[in-house]
Amino acid sequence: MVVYKDFNGIKKDENTVLTVGTFDGLHTGHKQIIETVVKKAKSGNCRSVLITFEPHPRTLLLNHFNRDESKNNPLPSKVDLLTSFEDKVDLIKVLGIDILLVIEFTMDFAQTSSYDFIVNYIYDKIGVKEVVLGYDHKFGKNRDGDNELFRSLGNKYNFSVTTLPPVSVEGETVSSTKIRHYLQKGDIMNANLMLDREFSFNGIVVQGDMRGREIGFPTANITLIHKELISLPGGVYAVRVGVKDKVFTGVMNIGTRPSFTSGTEIIQEVHILDFRDEIYGSNLRISFVDRIRDEEKFNGVEELKARINADIEYTRNLIRQSRI
C-alpha cells in the first residue's frame, strides 16, 4: 500500500475503484466496504483507492468551536475515537488497498462543498471508474453530500456508484456510534463483536507506587499514547497484553484504587500473568476481552488478594474460550 498525504503525488487514472470516509474503528461495516473496493478493483484490473482524513473532522471542528469564547454552551472536550490514526492505517493495509490518500483536514478544507470535492478532487485529480459507499454515507460542508449526489454526478461524469447495505451483528446494525455506546457502558464483548476484533490501545509503562508488588500482584502503570481515544469506565478488565512481540494474559484495573487511596485520579494499571520482567518505558498493547466487575473497596489486604485471585482465574478461563 502506498500512502499519499496530498493529491500532488497521485497520477490521475480513470481505472480506479475508490471509497471515502473517516473509517473510525474500522468495524465490520467498514471492512465490507473496503473488501468490496479491493475485490472490484482486482476483477476490473483497476487500482483500489481509499480516501480518509486526519485529524478526524469532528475533532478539528470541536476544537475550533470550543475555542470560540462567544459560545455559551461549550461542546465536549474531545471526540471519543475508536482507533488511533496509526492503527487505522495498519488495518487498511491488511485489507489490501493499493493507495491510501490521507487528506489533512483543516478549517479551510472544511469549507469544501460536497460537489466540489467529488468533481474537483476525486474526478479531476484522482480519476474514478466506480465509487463504493456505505448506506448512510454523508460528507462535505454541512454534510450535504450523500449517495444520491455521488450517483447524480456519476451519471454526468461517467462513473458508477455502489451502495452497500448495512451490516448487522446479532440483529443489530453496526456503527461507530453504537460501538462507542457499548464501550462507554463497559460492554466490551458487544463492542468487540461489532469491531470484529478486540478494542485496544497502546500505552507506556510509567513508575507507580508499587502497591501491587507489595501484596504479591505487581502491576504496570500505563499512560496512554493516544489521548484522543475513548475512555473506558472504571472497573476490572480481562485483557491481552502485547509486550516486546509476545502476548500475555492480564487483569487490568481502571479507577481510583479505593482500597489504597481516597483520591480521584484515574489510574490504569495491569497485572500481567506469569510475567516478571522490568518493563519501565516499554510500549504495551492492551487488548480488552471483557469487563469483569466494578472497582471495589475491600476491608483488608487478604480480602483484596482473594478477589484478585478470583479475577485471575476468571480471566484465564475466559481468554481460553475467547472467540476473537
C-alpha positions in Angstrom: 0.0 0.0 0.0 1.3 3.4 -1.0 0.3 6.3 1.3 -0.1 9.9 0.0 -0.6 13.0 2.1 -1.9 15.2 -0.7 -3.2 14.9 -4.3 0.0 16.0 -5.9 1.8 12.7 -6.0 -1.2 10.7 -7.3 -1.3 10.1 -11.1 -4.8 10.5 -12.5 -6.2 7.2 -13.6 -9.8 6.6 -14.6 -9.3 2.8 -13.9 -9.8 3.4 -10.2 -12.3 2.0 -7.7 -12.4 4.0 -4.6 -14.2 4.8 -1.3 -14.0 7.8 1.1 -14.7 8.2 4.8 -13.3 8.7 8.2 -13.5 4.9 9.0 -13.1 5.4 12.7 -12.9 2.0 14.3 -12.5 0.1 11.0 -15.5 -2.0 12.2 -17.2 -4.9 10.3 -19.3 -2.4 8.1 -16.1 -0.5 7.1 -14.3 -3.8 6.3 -17.1 -4.9 4.0 -16.8 -1.6 2.1 -13.0 -1.9 1.8 -13.1 -5.5 0.8 -15.7 -4.7 -1.9 -13.4 -2.0 -3.3 -10.4 -4.3 -3.4 -12.5 -7.1 -5.0 -14.0 -4.9 -7.7 -10.6 -3.3 -8.4 -9.0 -6.7 -8.9 -11.8 -8.1 -11.1 -11.8 -5.0 -13.3 -8.0 -4.7 -13.5 -8.2 -1.3 -11.7 -6.4 0.2 -8.7 -8.1 0.5 -5.3 -8.0 3.8 -3.5 -9.2 4.8 -0.1 -9.5 8.5 0.9 -9.6 9.4 4.6 -8.9 12.5 6.7 -6.6 13.4 9.5 -7.3 14.7 12.0 -10.9 13.3 12.3 -13.1 16.1 11.0 -15.2 16.2 14.2 -12.0 16.6 16.3 -10.9 19.7 14.4 -14.4 21.3 14.4 -14.9 20.5 18.1 -11.6 22.2 19.0 -12.4 25.2 16.8 -15.8 25.8 18.3 -14.6 25.2 21.9 -12.1 28.0 21.4 -14.9 30.3 20.4 -15.4 32.3 23.6 -18.8 33.6 22.4 -20.3 30.1 22.8 -22.3 29.9 26.0 -22.6 26.1 26.0 -19.2 24.6 25.3 -19.1 21.2 23.5 -17.4 18.1 24.8 -13.7 18.5 25.2 -12.8 15.7 22.7 -14.2 13.3 20.2 -14.0 9.7 21.6 -12.2 8.0 18.8 -12.2 4.2 18.5 -8.9 3.9 16.6 -5.7 5.8 16.5 -4.6 7.0 13.1 -1.6 4.6 13.1 -3.9 1.6 13.8 -6.4 2.7 11.2 -3.6 2.8 8.6 -2.4 -0.7 9.6 -5.9 -2.2 9.4 -6.5 -0.7 6.0 -3.2 -2.1 4.7 -4.1 -5.6 5.8 -7.3 -5.4 3.8 -5.3 -4.9 0.5 -5.9 -1.3 -0.6 -3.4 -0.2 -3.2 -3.4 3.6 -2.4 -4.3 5.4 0.8 -4.8 9.1 0.4 -4.8 11.0 3.7 -6.2 14.5 3.4 -5.1 17.0 6.0 -8.5 18.2 7.4 -8.2 21.9 8.1 -10.8 24.6 8.6 -10.2 25.8 5.0 -10.8 22.3 3.7 -13.9 22.0 5.8 -15.5 24.7 3.6 -15.2 22.5 0.6 -18.7 21.6 -0.8 -19.5 18.0 -1.5 -20.0 18.9 -5.2 -16.5 20.4 -5.4 -14.9 17.5 -3.6 -16.3 15.0 -6.0 -15.7 16.9 -9.2 -12.6 19.0 -8.4 -10.7 16.4 -6.3 -12.0 12.9 -6.9 -12.9 13.2 -10.6 -10.3 15.7 -11.8 -7.3 14.8 -9.6 -7.6 11.0 -9.0 -9.9 9.7 -11.7 -12.6 7.2 -11.0 -14.5 4.3 -12.6 -16.5 3.2 -9.6 -17.2 4.5 -6.1 -18.2 2.2 -3.2 -20.0 3.7 -0.2 -21.9 2.6 2.9 -25.7 3.0 3.0 -25.6 6.1 5.3 -22.6 7.9 3.8 -22.5 11.7 4.5 -19.7 14.1 3.7 -18.8 17.7 2.7 -19.6 21.0 4.1 -22.6 20.7 6.4 -22.6 17.0 5.5 -24.7 17.8 2.4 -23.2 15.1 0.3 -24.6 11.6 0.1 -25.0 8.6 -2.1 -27.6 10.4 -4.3 -25.2 13.2 -5.1 -22.4 10.7 -6.0 -24.9 8.9 -8.2 -26.1 12.1 -9.9 -22.5 13.2 -10.7 -21.6 9.7 -11.7 -24.2 9.8 -14.4 -22.8 13.1 -15.6 -19.1 12.2 -15.4 -19.4 8.5 -16.4 -18.6 6.6 -13.2 -20.7 4.1 -11.3 -21.7 4.1 -7.6 -22.3 1.0 -5.5 -24.1 1.5 -2.2 -23.7 -1.4 0.3 -26.5 -2.3 2.7 -25.9 -2.1 6.5 -24.0 -4.9 8.2 -25.7 -6.4 11.2 -24.2 -8.4 14.1 -26.7 -10.5 16.1 -29.6 -8.5 14.6 -28.2 -5.0 15.3 -26.8 -2.7 12.7 -23.1 -2.0 13.1 -22.0 1.6 13.6 -19.2 3.6 15.2 -21.8 5.3 17.4 -23.1 2.0 18.7 -19.6 0.7 19.4 -18.8 3.9 21.4 -22.0 3.4 23.4 -21.1 -0.2 24.2 -17.6 0.8 25.3 -18.9 3.7 27.4 -21.1 1.2 29.3 -18.2 -1.3 29.6 -19.9 -3.8 27.3 -16.6 -5.0 25.8 -17.9 -8.1 24.2 -20.6 -6.5 22.1 -18.2 -3.7 21.1 -15.7 -6.4 20.0 -18.3 -8.3 18.0 -19.1 -5.1 16.0 -15.4 -4.3 15.6 -14.6 -7.9 14.7 -11.5 -7.7 16.8 -10.7 -6.7 20.4 -10.8 -3.0 21.3 -7.2 -2.0 22.1 -4.8 0.8 22.7 -1.1 1.4 23.3 0.4 2.8 26.5 3.8 3.5 28.0 4.8 1.8 31.4 5.5 4.5 34.0 6.6 4.4 37.6 3.8 3.7 40.1 3.8 3.4 43.9 4.4 -0.4 43.8 1.4 -1.2 46.0 0.6 -4.2 43.8 4.1 -5.6 44.2 3.7 -5.3 48.0 0.7 -7.6 48.0 2.1 -10.1 45.5 0.5 -8.8 42.3 2.9 -6.4 40.6 1.3 -4.1 38.1 2.4 -1.9 35.2 1.1 1.6 35.4 0.1 2.8 31.9 -0.1 6.2 30.4 -2.0 6.3 27.1 -0.1 7.3 23.9 -3.2 8.4 22.1 -5.2 10.6 24.4 -7.9 11.1 21.8 -9.2 7.6 22.2 -12.4 6.8 24.0 -12.1 6.3 27.8 -13.5 3.1 29.3 -15.5 3.2 32.6 -13.7 2.3 35.8 -13.5 -1.4 36.7 -11.6 -4.6 36.3 -11.0 -6.0 32.8 -9.7 -9.2 31.3 -7.1 -8.2 28.7 -4.3 -9.4 26.5 -1.0 -7.6 26.8 1.4 -7.3 24.0 5.0 -6.9 25.3 8.0 -7.0 23.1 6.4 -9.1 20.3 4.9 -11.5 22.8 1.3 -11.6 24.1 0.4 -12.4 27.7 -2.9 -12.6 29.6 -3.6 -9.8 32.0 -6.0 -8.3 34.5 -6.4 -4.5 34.2 -7.8 -2.1 36.7 -9.1 1.3 35.7 -10.0 3.6 38.5 -9.0 5.4 41.7 -8.0 2.3 43.7 -10.3 2.9 46.7 -8.7 0.2 48.8 -5.5 2.2 48.9 -6.4 5.9 48.4 -9.3 8.4 48.7 -8.2 10.4 45.7 -9.9 11.0 42.4 -7.0 10.4 40.0 -7.8 7.7 37.4 -5.0 5.1 37.2 -4.7 2.4 34.6 -2.6 -0.5 35.7 -2.3 -4.1 34.5 -1.1 -7.2 36.2 0.5 -9.4 33.6 0.1 -13.1 34.4 3.2 -15.3 34.5 5.5 -12.3 33.8 8.2 -10.7 36.0 10.4 -8.6 33.6 11.2 -5.0 34.3 9.4 -3.0 31.5 9.5 0.6 32.6 9.3 2.8 29.5 8.1 -0.1 27.3 5.2 0.3 24.9 2.4 -2.1 25.7 -0.5 -3.1 23.6 -3.6 -3.6 25.7 -6.5 -5.6 24.1 -9.8 -5.8 26.0 -11.6 -9.2 26.2 -14.3 -8.4 28.8 -15.1 -6.2 31.8 -15.1 -8.4 34.9 -16.6 -6.2 37.5 -16.8 -2.7 39.1 -13.9 -1.4 41.1 -14.5 -2.1 44.8 -13.2 -1.0 48.2 -12.1 -4.0 50.3 -11.9 -4.3 54.0 -8.4 -5.6 54.1 -5.4 -6.9 52.1 -6.5 -10.6 52.4 -9.9 -9.8 51.1 -8.4 -7.9 48.2 -5.9 -10.7 47.4 -8.7 -13.3 47.4 -10.7 -11.2 44.9 -7.7 -10.6 42.7 -7.0 -14.4 42.6 -10.7 -14.9 41.6 -10.3 -12.3 38.9 -7.2 -14.0 37.6 -8.8 -17.4 37.4 -11.9 -16.0 35.7 -9.6 -14.2 33.2 -7.6 -17.3 32.4 -10.7 -19.3 31.7 -12.3 -16.5 29.7 -9.4 -16.0 27.4 -9.0 -19.7 26.7 -12.6 -19.7 25.4 -12.5 -16.3 23.7 -13.8 -16.1 20.1 -11.8 -13.2 18.9 
